[in-house]
Amino acid sequence: MQRLIINTVFARGVSTFLNFLIALLIARHAGPAIKGEVTLLITTIWFFIFLSNILGGQALVYLIPRNKIELLVIPAYLWSVIIAIAGFVFLKSAHIVSANHIPSIAMLSFLSSIVSIHQTILLARRQITNSNIVQVVPLLFQLAGILFCFYFMKISSAYAYIYASLVAYFFAAIASFFLIKKFVRFSAFVKDFSLKEMKTSFRYGLLYQLVEILQLLNLRYYFYKLGLQEGSQYLGVFSIGISILEAVWIIPRSISTVHYVSTSHSEEVKQQANRTAQLLKVSFALSSLALFMIWLVPAGFYSLIFGPGFADVKHSMRFLLPGILVYSLPIVISSFYLGIGKYAPLIFSNFIGFVSLIIFSRLLIPDYVMSGAGLAAALSFAVVASILFTYYIADNKISFKALAYNKEDWNYFKNLIFQVKK
């Protein structure tokens, strides 16, 4: 498990670094307003991807070991087409984004969903290294495409991001298909089709995506509140701070991914619950160290790197910093509950967190703008963490002694460090 965690941390680190370079390139070349516009486009696309993942998301990691894979994958493809079309119609009737961007958003949501389906299949088949490759490759093409649009085609608008993303995810969808086709007997779909399995897939997928959508709302609602109410320039500055702080979640999310796969393939629930306690301690300690290092970065560094329009990045993130640390707990705990197919604690905790975020955002953002957005998010993260941690302790009868650091935990740290050096 430790080797897979290191592998996943590395892949997520590369992905985060590439996303950082993309954000840096857009911020430096196009300024805060275009950066804010691109952030709004990305957030909108991700909402449609989450809807597509009702049948093609990471619930497949739990379902594939228990069902015929082709009965899950082909419906997921069809569902992605339906969501892309529905998203196009919805955006045409709403006024969330520019009308000129709507066809591109619909196509990008479809291509990204296909890549997500293929990546999840690889995870479910324990092909974690290939899954990580599928995560990284589109970002490489995306970065190269944005550079080409900015410096060779002289495009300085959000279209540079859109064109590069369309090309990157088109090729990623094709390439990842060749990685998963050996696992899927597409020709057997009609013969083996089962309405019962279809209903099971939809039920688990719907519950999983309900959790994911609530998490997305917890993580991104204040983006819309800040951007639409205060202006895209504030969102552009704030989103840079978020991107830097959320890089810390590389650690708990990598641990969570590997633990989810492990738990999904295990029948030893108590053993996995105890492993969760150990992983919580590892995640919290490493996340604390990473956040401390970020906080040591002087404020002038951000204006030096991103330009004078981003001088307030460190100021904007100061209240969010403790929330980032606290939220590392539910990230890891979620992997345990998802792995055993128990969604109620996740749905309840994230729903209450979202309600609290709406309240805190309304109270804090109008008066304190970026600082208010950061504080509102931190408070809602604390609510989610408190509720889910209480569920985990009560459900699994975890003692506080088990949550204290011990010699075994330090050995685990040393093994991780050893494998990094190796």
C-alpha atoms as one frame of an Amber mdcrd trajectory, in Angstrom:
protein
   0.000   0.000   0.000   2.818   2.397   0.836   4.319   2.072  -2.658   0.931
   2.792  -4.243   0.420   5.795  -1.978   3.813   7.202  -2.997   2.994   6.538
  -6.664  -0.336   8.330  -6.323   1.155  11.220  -4.334   3.711  11.679  -7.099
   1.046  11.599  -9.845  -1.183  14.022  -7.974   1.822  16.219  -7.277   2.652
  16.365 -10.975  -1.016  17.046 -11.797  -1.182  19.834  -9.237   2.071  21.322
 -10.524   0.753  21.277 -14.096  -2.508  22.889 -12.976  -0.433  25.484 -11.144
   1.562  26.200 -14.303  -1.667  26.539 -16.286  -3.096  28.946 -13.680   0.198
  30.870 -13.607   0.318  31.105 -17.391  -3.259  32.393 -17.650  -2.792  34.822
 -14.751   0.464  36.260 -16.098  -0.589  36.423 -19.722  -4.275  37.347 -19.452
  -4.740  38.909 -15.979  -7.170  38.407 -13.074 -10.381  38.978 -15.088  -9.669
  36.207 -17.644  -8.378  33.952 -14.832 -11.697  34.460 -13.043 -13.634  33.690
 -16.237 -11.666  30.470 -16.769 -12.255  29.479 -13.126 -16.007  29.892 -13.634
 -15.865  27.769 -16.810 -13.938  24.995 -15.053 -16.332  24.967 -12.118 -19.339
  24.757 -14.446 -17.768  21.869 -16.391 -17.104  19.996 -13.179 -20.762  20.213
 -12.175 -21.709  18.427 -15.401 -18.937  15.873 -14.940 -20.293  15.042 -11.514
 -23.743  14.451 -12.996 -22.199  12.224 -15.665 -20.465  10.262 -12.935 -23.789
   9.015 -11.575 -23.169   5.989 -13.806 -19.497   6.429 -14.624 -17.886   7.770
 -11.485 -15.829   6.170  -8.754 -18.753   4.117  -7.493 -17.483   1.740 -10.205
 -14.500   0.968  -7.954 -16.970  -0.621  -5.514 -19.257  -2.121  -8.191 -16.825
  -3.614 -10.733 -15.497  -6.354  -8.404 -19.124  -7.388  -7.811 -20.617  -7.117
 -11.349 -19.828  -7.733 -15.019 -17.850  -4.731 -16.123 -19.486  -4.265 -19.555
 -22.908  -3.923 -17.908 -21.572  -0.895 -16.049 -19.394   0.796 -18.661 -21.678
   0.995 -21.718 -24.568   2.597 -19.761 -21.992   5.031 -18.361 -21.023   6.087
 -21.894 -24.659   6.640 -22.885 -25.367   8.566 -19.693 -22.430  10.910 -20.403
 -23.954  11.750 -23.800 -27.326  12.500 -22.165 -25.770  14.788 -19.534 -23.737
  16.694 -22.147 -26.885  17.370 -24.177 -28.904  18.289 -21.071 -26.097  20.604
 -19.929 -26.099  22.354 -23.290 -29.870  22.936 -23.080 -29.645  24.127 -19.469
 -26.867  26.639 -20.139 -28.750  27.992 -23.151 -31.691  28.855 -20.912 -29.574
  30.148 -18.007 -27.146  33.053 -17.833 -24.276  31.525 -15.873 -21.601  31.691
 -18.576 -21.158  33.421 -21.939 -23.351  31.904 -24.657 -20.316  31.609 -26.931
 -18.713  29.126 -24.528 -21.697  26.787 -24.136 -20.950  24.303 -26.994 -17.356
  23.977 -25.822 -18.440  23.403 -22.210 -20.828  20.637 -23.293 -18.149  18.899
 -25.378 -15.501  19.260 -22.678 -17.822  17.816 -20.049 -18.450  14.792 -22.314
 -14.767  14.158 -23.101 -13.747  14.625 -19.478 -16.446  12.180 -18.396 -15.162
   9.537 -20.799 -11.625   9.962 -19.481 -12.989   9.731 -15.925 -14.802   6.465
 -16.733 -11.639   4.922 -18.138  -9.541   6.117 -15.212 -12.021   4.618 -12.735
 -12.016   1.266 -14.556  -8.252   1.149 -14.198  -8.548   1.925 -10.484 -11.150
  -0.804  -9.997  -8.869  -3.292 -11.744  -6.034  -2.162  -9.439  -4.143  -0.647
 -12.370  -3.309   2.365 -10.208  -0.166   3.352 -12.115  -2.029   3.432 -15.453
  -4.859   5.331 -13.792  -2.345   7.924 -12.601  -0.910   8.206 -16.121  -4.388
   8.908 -17.505  -4.696  11.689 -14.918  -1.421  13.373 -15.854  -1.264  13.104
 -19.672  -4.237  15.397 -20.525  -2.749  18.148 -18.375   0.535  17.949 -20.275
  -1.307  18.372 -23.583  -3.439  21.116 -22.062  -0.411  23.104 -20.918   1.276
  22.704 -24.305  -1.939  23.779 -26.062  -2.332  26.927 -23.946   1.294  27.890
 -24.626   0.670  27.401 -28.344  -2.519  29.506 -28.278  -0.943  32.339 -26.297
   2.389  32.638 -28.063   1.816  31.309 -31.579  -1.877  31.926 -32.288  -1.907
  35.174 -30.230  -5.148  34.234 -28.431  -5.314  36.025 -25.072  -8.883  35.192
 -24.047 -10.540  32.202 -22.362 -10.593  30.506 -25.790  -6.915  29.627 -25.335
  -7.900  27.400 -22.413 -10.955  26.032 -24.223  -9.183  25.066 -27.459  -6.254
  23.461 -25.619  -8.596  21.482 -23.353 -10.688  20.152 -26.240  -7.622  18.779
 -28.016  -6.063  17.393 -24.812  -9.133  15.508 -23.611 -10.019  14.212 -27.071
  -6.659  12.451 -27.370  -6.780  11.348 -23.708 -10.191   9.726 -24.262  -8.884
   7.777 -27.273  -5.621   6.715 -25.611  -7.282   5.634 -22.354  -9.794   3.528
 -24.296  -6.953   1.308 -25.493  -5.856   0.826 -21.868  -9.261  -0.438 -20.712
 -10.570  -2.370 -23.723  -8.851  -5.608 -22.604 -10.948  -5.542 -19.426 -14.332
  -4.950 -21.115 -16.190  -7.498 -23.263 -18.220  -4.954 -25.234 -19.708  -7.658
 -27.485 -21.282  -9.415 -24.480 -23.348  -6.419 -23.383 -26.571  -7.329 -25.225
 -26.419 -10.999 -24.217 -25.618 -10.334 -20.539 -27.721  -7.223 -20.037 -29.485
  -7.257 -16.666 -31.994  -4.648 -15.564 -31.292  -5.607 -11.949 -27.593  -4.819
 -12.288 -28.475  -1.616 -14.101 -30.658  -0.525 -11.169 -27.916  -1.449  -8.682
 -25.362   0.559 -10.637 -27.682   3.570 -10.818 -28.518   3.393  -7.101 -24.903
   3.210  -5.931 -23.805   5.729  -8.528 -26.561   8.140  -7.523 -25.645   7.876
  -3.841 -21.939   8.270  -4.593 -22.538  11.310  -6.761 -24.875  12.800  -4.194
 -21.908  12.685  -1.837 -19.635  14.114  -4.537 -22.025  16.912  -5.493 -22.469
  17.910  -1.865 -18.675  17.900  -1.487 -18.328  20.001  -4.637 -20.870  22.486
  -3.319 -18.926  22.650  -0.059 -15.715  23.274  -1.963 -16.933  25.617  -4.681
 -20.224  27.353  -3.721 -18.315  30.301  -2.304 -16.534  30.626  -5.666 -19.845
  31.511  -7.300 -20.872  33.695  -4.374 -17.601  35.626  -4.492 -17.288  35.801
  -8.287 -20.880  36.676  -9.170 -21.411  39.048  -6.235 -18.045  40.786  -5.906
 -16.587  40.394  -9.418 -14.297  38.047 -11.381 -11.183  40.022 -10.395 -11.584
  39.044  -6.724 -12.276  35.466  -7.765  -9.170  35.453  -9.934  -6.951  36.457
  -6.984  -8.725  34.179  -4.509  -8.600  31.153  -6.829  -4.791  31.348  -6.923
  -4.696  31.113  -3.127  -7.127  28.194  -3.200  -5.051  26.358  -5.804  -1.955
  26.701  -3.623  -3.645  25.647  -0.385  -5.576  22.758  -1.930  -2.270  21.351
  -3.168  -1.934  20.136   0.425  -4.820  17.748  -0.240  -2.560  15.789  -2.587
  -1.537  13.846   0.524  -4.978  12.886   1.977  -6.489  12.375  -1.482  -3.688
  10.028  -2.521  -4.090   8.078   0.707  -7.861   8.103   0.207  -7.660   6.743
  -3.353  -5.477   3.768  -2.434  -7.463   3.082   0.769 -10.762   3.170  -1.160
  -9.514   0.571  -3.647  -8.150  -1.588  -0.821 -11.353  -1.387   1.243 -13.571
  -2.106  -1.784 -11.731  -5.404  -2.346 -11.693  -6.410   1.339 -14.280  -8.125
   3.516 -12.473  -7.256   6.776 -14.383  -4.109   7.776 -12.898  -3.819  11.266
  -9.375  -4.194   9.918 -10.001  -1.447   7.359 -11.510   0.781  10.064  -8.346
   0.414  12.136  -6.207   1.102   9.079  -8.257   4.268   8.548  -7.244   5.499
  12.018  -3.576   5.066  11.160  -3.959   6.763   7.784  -5.778   9.677   9.435
  -2.760  10.315  11.653  -0.321  10.052   8.760  -2.428  12.392   6.624  -2.930
  14.984   9.379   0.769  15.145  10.274   1.989  15.454   6.684  -0.736  17.995
   5.805   0.233  20.114   8.819   3.847  20.158   7.687   2.883  21.095   4.115
   0.626  23.953   5.289   3.341  25.299   7.568   5.762  25.431   4.649   3.198
  27.270   2.491   2.579  29.825   5.220   6.295  30.621   5.383   6.175  31.911
   1.797   6.267  35.766   1.935   3.386  37.775   0.472   5.649  39.465  -2.078
   6.402  36.113  -3.695   2.913  35.913  -5.204   3.057  39.324  -6.878   6.550
  38.459  -8.144   5.347  35.186  -9.707   1.800  36.035 -10.818   2.071  39.785
 -11.340   1.126  42.926  -9.363  -2.599  42.152  -9.638  -2.099  39.177  -7.297
  -0.399  40.951  -4.374  -3.252  40.028  -1.995  -3.077  36.242  -2.491  -1.590
  35.471   0.941  -3.979  37.915   2.622  -6.946  36.202   0.948  -6.013  32.688
   2.107  -5.144  33.285   5.765  -8.556  32.333   7.219  -8.911  29.305   4.963
  -5.627  27.700   6.054  -6.976  25.932   9.206 -10.006  24.761   7.230  -7.737
  23.069   4.679  -6.062  21.113   7.487  -9.328  20.129   9.162 -10.842  18.941
   5.874  -8.009  16.425   5.421  -9.860  14.280   7.999 -13.134  13.768   6.065
 -11.172  13.137   2.863  -9.586  10.040   4.416 -12.650   8.916   6.400 -14.769
   9.141   3.239 -12.614   6.506   1.537 -13.507   4.003   4.272 -17.272   4.582
   4.047 -17.207   4.550   0.230 -15.219   1.306   0.291 -17.856  -0.475   2.392
 -20.735   1.053   0.403 -22.155   3.058   3.330 -23.169   6.525   2.153 -25.517
   7.897   4.834 -22.807   9.452   7.089 -21.188  11.119   4.070 -24.453  12.513
   2.728 -25.580  13.845   6.103 -22.264  15.469   7.062 -21.785  17.132   3.672
 -25.398  18.334   3.528 -25.110  20.024   6.923 -21.755  21.450   5.857 -23.275
  22.927   2.693 -26.163  24.505   4.602 -23.686  26.050   7.020 -21.588  27.316
   4.069 -24.605  29.109   2.580 -25.269  30.801   5.916 -21.640  31.749   6.564
 -21.167  32.995   2.983 -24.184  35.273   3.200 -22.983  36.666   6.512 -19.281
  37.086   5.742 -18.604  37.606   2.022 -20.518  40.907   1.516 -18.542  42.639
   4.305 -15.166  40.871   4.186 -14.980  39.754   0.509 -12.028  37.313   0.055
 -11.328  36.999   3.773 -15.022  36.342   4.329 -15.048  33.638   1.660 -12.046
  31.907   3.246 -13.517  32.050   6.744 -16.929  30.819   5.550 -15.304  27.825
   3.866 -13.125  27.036   6.900 -16.128  27.043   9.227 -18.160  24.764   6.955
 -15.168  22.381   6.596 -14.995  22.184  10.401 -18.692  21.292  10.540 -18.259
  18.462   8.010 -15.159  17.126   9.764 -16.780  17.156  13.215 -19.894  15.270
  12.104 -18.106  12.653   9.997 -15.389  12.068  12.611 -18.105  11.470  15.237
 -19.810   8.932  12.942 -16.525   7.130  12.351 -15.663   6.918  16.073 -19.164
   5.713  17.047 -19.695   3.228  14.184 -16.358   1.476  14.617 -15.897   1.890
  18.376 -12.532   3.547  17.849 -10.828   4.446  21.133  -8.987   7.707  21.622
  -5.905   5.615  22.418  -6.011   4.270  18.860  -5.950   7.857  17.574  -2.828
   8.771  19.546   0.491   8.612  17.701   2.527   5.504  18.488   5.674   3.709
  17.403   3.903   1.911  14.565   2.791   5.252  13.083   6.339   6.614  13.145
   7.551   3.425  11.445   4.903   4.000   8.791   6.227   7.546   8.290   9.786
   6.212   7.962   8.703   3.618   5.405   7.010   6.293   3.328  10.119   8.479
   3.467  12.333   5.518   2.613  10.249   4.696  -0.437  10.344   8.332  -1.583
  14.149   8.304  -1.375  14.255   4.925  -3.063
